[in-house]
Amino acid sequence: MDVPTLWRAALLQLVAVALLSIALAIALPHTFFEDWGWIAGPAAWMLCASFTARVLRLPPALLGAALAGLPSILAVALGAHWLGAALAVALFALWCARLREQDGATGRA
């Protein structure tokens, strides 16, 4: 596992998710998220994961993003949405670190 990639991926994904969440919360009414949050949240997560992988010059990491996001479903069901997001960020960072090691990529962001 490439530890520097782990930390870069975690920080980048965390910031990307936070900034996009804030922008969407400002731009859209709360009722939008009540009606469409089930698709808007995962779509925003995948967009941020694509951004993170691209900035870190990793291969596409959408499968890792999808798998990392699965535990957050339980967190949302339990009313701990942001705890689920934090767990998903950690799992996605682990995926990215593994990708870097498997890919043998030497160029770091």
Disulfide bonds with the S-S distance in Angstrom:
none
